[in-house]
Amino acid sequence: MWSIWGYLAAMPRHFFRICDDFDSPDDLGKDLPDLVAAMDYAVAGARSLVAETVHEGDIVCHHRVDILDEAGAVLHAVRFDDAIIIRP
């Protein structure tokens, strides 16, 4: 992202903590332009994790991916059941 002066503007770094049977912190993070982009990234990650657990025959809907800022504050949480559509 470029500023009006032509200098590279820093994108915020978001971290994604997986909260399932174990909490898995994200030590690297990902530079994304805003929270909406971070939410899209977290939804894609949650869907991937749900797909893995389907192979085991079990989906735990309250598992989630937390989006954190650089200070460690939780900005948003994406629950697995919010990332997918479950039809009867």
N, CA, C and O atoms as CSV, one atom per row, in Angstrom:
chain,resi,resn,atom,element,x,y,z
A,1,MET,N,N,0.849,-1.165,0.000
A,1,MET,CA,C,0.000,0.000,0.000
A,1,MET,C,C,0.896,1.230,0.000
A,1,MET,O,O,1.837,1.321,0.789
A,2,TRP,N,N,0.605,2.166,-0.879
A,2,TRP,CA,C,1.400,3.386,-0.999
A,2,TRP,C,C,0.646,4.563,-0.417
A,2,TRP,O,O,-0.574,4.660,-0.551
A,3,SER,N,N,1.357,5.432,0.213
A,3,SER,CA,C,0.736,6.653,0.726
A,3,SER,C,C,0.691,7.688,-0.399
A,3,SER,O,O,1.232,7.458,-1.481
A,4,ILE,N,N,0.058,8.801,-0.147
A,4,ILE,CA,C,-0.027,9.841,-1.183
A,4,ILE,C,C,1.332,10.454,-1.490
A,4,ILE,O,O,1.498,11.096,-2.528
A,5,TRP,N,N,2.299,10.269,-0.612
A,5,TRP,CA,C,3.639,10.805,-0.834
A,5,TRP,C,C,4.549,9.800,-1.523
A,5,TRP,O,O,5.718,10.096,-1.773
A,6,GLY,N,N,4.030,8.616,-1.834
A,6,GLY,CA,C,4.825,7.641,-2.563
A,6,GLY,C,C,5.668,6.728,-1.692
A,6,GLY,O,O,6.397,5.879,-2.205
A,7,TYR,N,N,5.578,6.891,-0.406
A,7,TYR,CA,C,6.334,6.026,0.484
A,7,TYR,C,C,5.494,4.808,0.837
A,7,TYR,O,O,4.266,4.869,0.904
A,8,LEU,N,N,6.172,3.733,1.053
A,8,LEU,CA,C,5.475,2.508,1.422
A,8,LEU,C,C,4.885,2.657,2.819
A,8,LEU,O,O,5.608,2.865,3.793
A,9,ALA,N,N,3.568,2.549,2.902
A,9,ALA,CA,C,2.900,2.620,4.202
A,9,ALA,C,C,2.862,1.216,4.796
A,9,ALA,O,O,2.526,0.256,4.102
A,10,ALA,N,N,3.195,1.099,6.040
A,10,ALA,CA,C,3.245,-0.207,6.690
A,10,ALA,C,C,1.837,-0.763,6.888
A,10,ALA,O,O,0.934,-0.073,7.362
A,11,MET,N,N,1.682,-2.025,6.511
A,11,MET,CA,C,0.414,-2.709,6.767
A,11,MET,C,C,0.471,-3.281,8.170
A,11,MET,O,O,1.536,-3.695,8.629
A,12,PRO,N,N,-0.652,-3.309,8.848
A,12,PRO,CA,C,-0.644,-3.906,10.179
A,12,PRO,C,C,-0.421,-5.419,10.099
A,12,PRO,O,O,-0.870,-6.086,9.167
A,13,ARG,N,N,0.268,-5.922,11.081
A,13,ARG,CA,C,0.500,-7.366,11.160
A,13,ARG,C,C,-0.573,-7.957,12.068
A,13,ARG,O,O,-0.802,-7.479,13.180
A,14,HIS,N,N,-1.224,-9.003,11.574
A,14,HIS,CA,C,-2.246,-9.714,12.326
A,14,HIS,C,C,-1.726,-11.099,12.673
A,14,HIS,O,O,-0.999,-11.715,11.893
A,15,PHE,N,N,-2.102,-11.576,13.836
A,15,PHE,CA,C,-1.697,-12.901,14.287
A,15,PHE,C,C,-2.946,-13.759,14.441
A,15,PHE,O,O,-4.019,-13.258,14.775
A,16,PHE,N,N,-2.794,-15.061,14.194
A,16,PHE,CA,C,-3.941,-15.963,14.156
A,16,PHE,C,C,-3.687,-17.126,15.117
A,16,PHE,O,O,-2.880,-18.015,14.844
A,17,ARG,N,N,-4.388,-17.097,16.229
A,17,ARG,CA,C,-4.235,-18.140,17.255
A,17,ARG,C,C,-5.346,-19.171,17.057
A,17,ARG,O,O,-6.530,-18.832,17.061
A,18,ILE,N,N,-4.954,-20.412,16.886
A,18,ILE,CA,C,-5.927,-21.494,16.750
A,18,ILE,C,C,-6.295,-21.975,18.145
A,18,ILE,O,O,-5.430,-22.382,18.919
A,19,CYS,N,N,-7.576,-21.926,18.458
A,19,CYS,CA,C,-8.079,-22.343,19.763
A,19,CYS,C,C,-8.956,-23.571,19.554
A,19,CYS,O,O,-10.152,-23.468,19.282
A,20,ASP,N,N,-8.328,-24.728,19.689
A,20,ASP,CA,C,-9.069,-25.982,19.599
A,20,ASP,C,C,-8.771,-26.760,20.862
A,20,ASP,O,O,-8.816,-26.183,21.948
A,21,ASP,N,N,-8.473,-28.023,20.773
A,21,ASP,CA,C,-8.141,-28.773,21.986
A,21,ASP,C,C,-6.854,-28.245,22.628
A,21,ASP,O,O,-6.611,-28.447,23.817
A,22,PHE,N,N,-6.052,-27.577,21.834
A,22,PHE,CA,C,-4.821,-26.936,22.298
A,22,PHE,C,C,-4.790,-25.538,21.711
A,22,PHE,O,O,-5.273,-25.327,20.599
A,23,ASP,N,N,-4.238,-24.593,22.426
A,23,ASP,CA,C,-4.057,-23.256,21.860
A,23,ASP,C,C,-2.736,-23.236,21.104
A,23,ASP,O,O,-1.686,-23.570,21.652
A,24,SER,N,N,-2.806,-22.839,19.841
A,24,SER,CA,C,-1.610,-22.781,19.000
A,24,SER,C,C,-1.345,-21.330,18.624
A,24,SER,O,O,-2.030,-20.775,17.765
A,25,PRO,N,N,-0.358,-20.715,19.261
A,25,PRO,CA,C,-0.067,-19.308,18.950
A,25,PRO,C,C,0.598,-19.176,17.578
A,25,PRO,O,O,1.206,-20.115,17.064
A,26,ASP,N,N,0.462,-17.998,17.016
A,26,ASP,CA,C,1.075,-17.652,15.734
A,26,ASP,C,C,2.213,-16.694,16.038
A,26,ASP,O,O,1.976,-15.551,16.429
A,27,ASP,N,N,3.442,-17.149,15.864
A,27,ASP,CA,C,4.594,-16.314,16.184
A,27,ASP,C,C,5.019,-15.411,15.028
A,27,ASP,O,O,5.752,-14.443,15.234
A,28,LEU,N,N,4.566,-15.720,13.817
A,28,LEU,CA,C,5.004,-14.958,12.651
A,28,LEU,C,C,4.014,-13.876,12.232
A,28,LEU,O,O,4.419,-12.762,11.903
A,29,GLY,N,N,2.741,-14.190,12.242
A,29,GLY,CA,C,1.730,-13.237,11.812
A,29,GLY,C,C,1.720,-13.052,10.313
A,29,GLY,O,O,2.503,-13.667,9.587
A,30,LYS,N,N,0.818,-12.191,9.856
A,30,LYS,CA,C,0.678,-11.915,8.426
A,30,LYS,C,C,0.305,-10.448,8.259
A,30,LYS,O,O,-0.582,-9.936,8.942
A,31,ASP,N,N,0.998,-9.781,7.339
A,31,ASP,CA,C,0.690,-8.387,7.026
A,31,ASP,C,C,-0.543,-8.355,6.131
A,31,ASP,O,O,-0.536,-8.894,5.024
A,32,LEU,N,N,-1.589,-7.724,6.620
A,32,LEU,CA,C,-2.837,-7.594,5.873
A,32,LEU,C,C,-3.324,-6.159,6.005
A,32,LEU,O,O,-3.073,-5.513,7.022
A,33,PRO,N,N,-4.019,-5.651,4.986
A,33,PRO,CA,C,-4.360,-4.226,4.989
A,33,PRO,C,C,-5.321,-3.786,6.082
A,33,PRO,O,O,-5.256,-2.646,6.543
A,34,ASP,N,N,-6.224,-4.689,6.507
A,34,ASP,CA,C,-7.212,-4.278,7.509
A,34,ASP,C,C,-7.843,-5.503,8.162
A,34,ASP,O,O,-7.523,-6.643,7.826
A,35,LEU,N,N,-8.741,-5.242,9.098
A,35,LEU,CA,C,-9.388,-6.322,9.831
A,35,LEU,C,C,-10.268,-7.175,8.922
A,35,LEU,O,O,-10.379,-8.382,9.138
A,36,VAL,N,N,-10.887,-6.585,7.925
A,36,VAL,CA,C,-11.733,-7.356,7.005
A,36,VAL,C,C,-10.890,-8.398,6.269
A,36,VAL,O,O,-11.304,-9.549,6.132
A,37,ALA,N,N,-9.721,-8.001,5.800
A,37,ALA,CA,C,-8.823,-8.946,5.132
A,37,ALA,C,C,-8.360,-10.027,6.108
A,37,ALA,O,O,-8.238,-11.192,5.730
A,38,ALA,N,N,-8.103,-9.650,7.352
A,38,ALA,CA,C,-7.695,-10.617,8.369
A,38,ALA,C,C,-8.834,-11.599,8.666
A,38,ALA,O,O,-8.591,-12.787,8.878
A,39,MET,N,N,-10.067,-11.105,8.681
A,39,MET,CA,C,-11.214,-11.979,8.908
A,39,MET,C,C,-11.373,-12.969,7.755
A,39,MET,O,O,-11.651,-14.145,7.989
A,40,ASP,N,N,-11.201,-12.513,6.523
A,40,ASP,CA,C,-11.263,-13.413,5.367
A,40,ASP,C,C,-10.189,-14.492,5.460
A,40,ASP,O,O,-10.443,-15.659,5.165
A,41,TYR,N,N,-9.005,-14.097,5.867
A,41,TYR,CA,C,-7.890,-15.036,6.021
A,41,TYR,C,C,-8.200,-16.055,7.126
A,41,TYR,O,O,-7.920,-17.243,6.972
A,42,ALA,N,N,-8.771,-15.591,8.229
A,42,ALA,CA,C,-9.117,-16.479,9.342
A,42,ALA,C,C,-10.233,-17.450,8.952
A,42,ALA,O,O,-10.201,-18.615,9.351
A,43,VAL,N,N,-11.213,-16.989,8.182
A,43,VAL,CA,C,-12.293,-17.869,7.719
A,43,VAL,C,C,-11.718,-18.972,6.838
A,43,VAL,O,O,-12.083,-20.138,6.990
A,44,ALA,N,N,-10.827,-18.616,5.923
A,44,ALA,CA,C,-10.201,-19.621,5.059
A,44,ALA,C,C,-9.422,-20.636,5.892
A,44,ALA,O,O,-9.466,-21.835,5.615
A,45,GLY,N,N,-8.711,-20.158,6.906
A,45,GLY,CA,C,-7.972,-21.064,7.785
A,45,GLY,C,C,-8.889,-21.966,8.586
A,45,GLY,O,O,-8.611,-23.155,8.742
A,46,ALA,N,N,-9.977,-21.414,9.097
A,46,ALA,CA,C,-10.938,-22.210,9.862
A,46,ALA,C,C,-11.553,-23.287,8.980
A,46,ALA,O,O,-11.726,-24.423,9.420
A,47,ARG,N,N,-11.884,-22.944,7.749
A,47,ARG,CA,C,-12.457,-23.930,6.822
A,47,ARG,C,C,-11.470,-25.055,6.532
A,47,ARG,O,O,-11.853,-26.221,6.438
A,48,SER,N,N,-10.227,-24.704,6.395
A,48,SER,CA,C,-9.194,-25.721,6.163
A,48,SER,C,C,-9.083,-26.663,7.365
A,48,SER,O,O,-8.966,-27.877,7.200
A,49,LEU,N,N,-9.120,-26.101,8.561
A,49,LEU,CA,C,-9.047,-26.923,9.770
A,49,LEU,C,C,-10.285,-27.803,9.920
A,49,LEU,O,O,-10.178,-28.957,10.336
A,50,VAL,N,N,-11.458,-27.268,9.584
A,50,VAL,CA,C,-12.685,-28.063,9.638
A,50,VAL,C,C,-12.580,-29.225,8.655
A,50,VAL,O,O,-12.966,-30.348,8.980
A,51,ALA,N,N,-12.063,-28.966,7.464
A,51,ALA,CA,C,-11.918,-30.026,6.458
A,51,ALA,C,C,-11.021,-31.148,6.973
A,51,ALA,O,O,-11.290,-32.324,6.723
A,52,GLU,N,N,-9.971,-30.793,7.682
A,52,GLU,CA,C,-9.088,-31.817,8.260
A,52,GLU,C,C,-9.820,-32.653,9.304
A,52,GLU,O,O,-9.643,-33.870,9.361
A,53,THR,N,N,-10.646,-32.004,10.132
A,53,THR,CA,C,-11.323,-32.750,11.195
A,53,THR,C,C,-12.461,-33.610,10.665
A,53,THR,O,O,-12.832,-34.601,11.294
A,54,VAL,N,N,-13.021,-33.240,9.508
A,54,VAL,CA,C,-14.066,-34.076,8.906
A,54,VAL,C,C,-13.499,-35.459,8.609
A,54,VAL,O,O,-14.198,-36.458,8.770
A,55,HIS,N,N,-12.266,-35.529,8.185
A,55,HIS,CA,C,-11.635,-36.818,7.902
A,55,HIS,C,C,-11.542,-37.680,9.158
A,55,HIS,O,O,-11.510,-38.908,9.072
A,56,GLU,N,N,-11.500,-37.043,10.309
A,56,GLU,CA,C,-11.472,-37.771,11.573
A,56,GLU,C,C,-12.879,-38.096,12.057
A,56,GLU,O,O,-13.051,-38.823,13.036
A,57,GLY,N,N,-13.899,-37.551,11.363
A,57,GLY,CA,C,-15.287,-37.826,11.718
A,57,GLY,C,C,-15.843,-36.957,12.824
A,57,GLY,O,O,-16.833,-37.319,13.460
A,58,ASP,N,N,-15.213,-35.804,13.065
A,58,ASP,CA,C,-15.624,-34.986,14.200
A,58,ASP,C,C,-15.408,-33.511,13.894
A,58,ASP,O,O,-14.317,-33.117,13.480
A,59,ILE,N,N,-16.442,-32.691,14.094
A,59,ILE,CA,C,-16.306,-31.236,13.996
A,59,ILE,C,C,-16.729,-30.650,15.332
A,59,ILE,O,O,-17.833,-30.914,15.808
A,60,VAL,N,N,-15.866,-29.866,15.930
A,60,VAL,CA,C,-16.198,-29.188,17.183
A,60,VAL,C,C,-16.474,-27.734,16.838
A,60,VAL,O,O,-15.562,-26.967,16.528
A,61,CYS,N,N,-17.737,-27.375,16.897
A,61,CYS,CA,C,-18.167,-26.065,16.393
A,61,CYS,C,C,-17.629,-24.892,17.191
A,61,CYS,O,O,-17.467,-23.806,16.633
A,62,HIS,N,N,-17.344,-25.069,18.484
A,62,HIS,CA,C,-16.882,-23.921,19.270
A,62,HIS,C,C,-15.380,-23.667,19.134
A,62,HIS,O,O,-14.877,-22.677,19.665
A,63,HIS,N,N,-14.662,-24.535,18.441
A,63,HIS,CA,C,-13.259,-24.229,18.165
A,63,HIS,C,C,-13.215,-22.972,17.308
A,63,HIS,O,O,-14.174,-22.666,16.600
A,64,ARG,N,N,-12.108,-22.246,17.369
A,64,ARG,CA,C,-12.077,-20.954,16.692
A,64,ARG,C,C,-10.655,-20.541,16.313
A,64,ARG,O,O,-9.669,-21.135,16.749
A,65,VAL,N,N,-10.596,-19.513,15.496
A,65,VAL,CA,C,-9.350,-18.838,15.155
A,65,VAL,C,C,-9.480,-17.407,15.668
A,65,VAL,O,O,-10.348,-16.660,15.217
A,66,ASP,N,N,-8.627,-17.028,16.599
A,66,ASP,CA,C,-8.612,-15.654,17.114
A,66,ASP,C,C,-7.684,-14.808,16.261
A,66,ASP,O,O,-6.603,-15.252,15.874
A,67,ILE,N,N,-8.110,-13.596,15.975
A,67,ILE,CA,C,-7.276,-12.624,15.264
A,67,ILE,C,C,-6.759,-11.642,16.302
A,67,ILE,O,O,-7.540,-11.008,17.012
A,68,LEU,N,N,-5.438,-11.519,16.387
A,68,LEU,CA,C,-4.814,-10.637,17.366
A,68,LEU,C,C,-4.009,-9.556,16.666
A,68,LEU,O,O,-3.511,-9.753,15.557
A,69,ASP,N,N,-3.887,-8.400,17.333
A,69,ASP,CA,C,-3.017,-7.352,16.815
A,69,ASP,C,C,-1.605,-7.569,17.350
A,69,ASP,O,O,-1.341,-8.540,18.060
A,70,GLU,N,N,-0.708,-6.661,17.004
A,70,GLU,CA,C,0.694,-6.811,17.396
A,70,GLU,C,C,0.900,-6.732,18.904
A,70,GLU,O,O,1.901,-7.231,19.417
A,71,ALA,N,N,-0.032,-6.113,19.618
A,71,ALA,CA,C,0.061,-6.015,21.077
A,71,ALA,C,C,-0.523,-7.241,21.775
A,71,ALA,O,O,-0.422,-7.372,22.995
A,72,GLY,N,N,-1.134,-8.142,20.997
A,72,GLY,CA,C,-1.715,-9.356,21.578
A,72,GLY,C,C,-3.184,-9.237,21.932
A,72,GLY,O,O,-3.755,-10.158,22.515
A,73,ALA,N,N,-3.805,-8.119,21.591
A,73,ALA,CA,C,-5.231,-7.946,21.867
A,73,ALA,C,C,-6.052,-8.689,20.817
A,73,ALA,O,O,-5.746,-8.635,19.626
A,74,VAL,N,N,-7.091,-9.378,21.265
A,74,VAL,CA,C,-7.964,-10.095,20.347
A,74,VAL,C,C,-8.877,-9.084,19.657
A,74,VAL,O,O,-9.616,-8.346,20.309
A,75,LEU,N,N,-8.810,-9.065,18.336
A,75,LEU,CA,C,-9.622,-8.149,17.544
A,75,LEU,C,C,-10.939,-8.784,17.116
A,75,LEU,O,O,-11.961,-8.109,16.996
A,76,HIS,N,N,-10.897,-10.084,16.889
A,76,HIS,CA,C,-12.079,-10.807,16.405
A,76,HIS,C,C,-11.813,-12.303,16.557
A,76,HIS,O,O,-10.663,-12.741,16.575
A,77,ALA,N,N,-12.888,-13.078,16.665
A,77,ALA,CA,C,-12.774,-14.531,16.719
A,77,ALA,C,C,-13.680,-15.123,15.643
A,77,ALA,O,O,-14.821,-14.694,15.473
A,78,VAL,N,N,-13.159,-16.111,14.923
A,78,VAL,CA,C,-13.936,-16.818,13.913
A,78,VAL,C,C,-14.138,-18.239,14.404
A,78,VAL,O,O,-13.215,-19.054,14.399
A,79,ARG,N,N,-15.365,-18.522,14.830
A,79,ARG,CA,C,-15.693,-19.887,15.255
A,79,ARG,C,C,-15.838,-20.770,14.023
A,79,ARG,O,O,-16.223,-20.314,12.946
A,80,PHE,N,N,-15.518,-22.050,14.214
A,80,PHE,CA,C,-15.609,-22.978,13.095
A,80,PHE,C,C,-17.016,-23.021,12.523
A,80,PHE,O,O,-17.186,-23.080,11.305
A,81,ASP,N,N,-18.030,-22.991,13.389
A,81,ASP,CA,C,-19.402,-23.068,12.877
A,81,ASP,C,C,-19.858,-21.773,12.211
A,81,ASP,O,O,-20.894,-21.757,11.546
A,82,ASP,N,N,-19.102,-20.685,12.376
A,82,ASP,CA,C,-19.397,-19.451,11.650
A,82,ASP,C,C,-18.713,-19.428,10.280
A,82,ASP,O,O,-19.081,-18.636,9.412
A,83,ALA,N,N,-17.721,-20.297,10.090
A,83,ALA,CA,C,-16.949,-20.316,8.857
A,83,ALA,C,C,-17.548,-21.255,7.804
A,83,ALA,O,O,-17.161,-21.210,6.637
A,84,ILE,N,N,-18.484,-22.097,8.219
A,84,ILE,CA,C,-19.063,-23.077,7.298
A,84,ILE,C,C,-20.586,-23.050,7.405
A,84,ILE,O,O,-21.150,-22.499,8.350
A,85,ILE,N,N,-21.223,-23.646,6.434
A,85,ILE,CA,C,-22.681,-23.840,6.478
A,85,ILE,C,C,-22.920,-25.322,6.706
A,85,ILE,O,O,-22.437,-26.161,5.946
A,86,ILE,N,N,-23.661,-25.639,7.747
A,86,ILE,CA,C,-24.000,-27.034,8.039
A,86,ILE,C,C,-25.470,-27.223,7.683
A,86,ILE,O,O,-26.352,-26.565,8.235
A,87,ARG,N,N,-25.705,-28.123,6.763
A,87,ARG,CA,C,-27.080,-28.391,6.330
A,87,ARG,C,C,-27.527,-29.752,6.874
A,87,ARG,O,O,-26.731,-30.687,6.962
A,88,PRO,N,N,-28.808,-29.849,7.235
A,88,PRO,CA,C,-29.293,-31.152,7.730
A,88,PRO,C,C,-29.393,-32.185,6.609
A,88,PRO,O,O,-29.783,-33.327,6.854
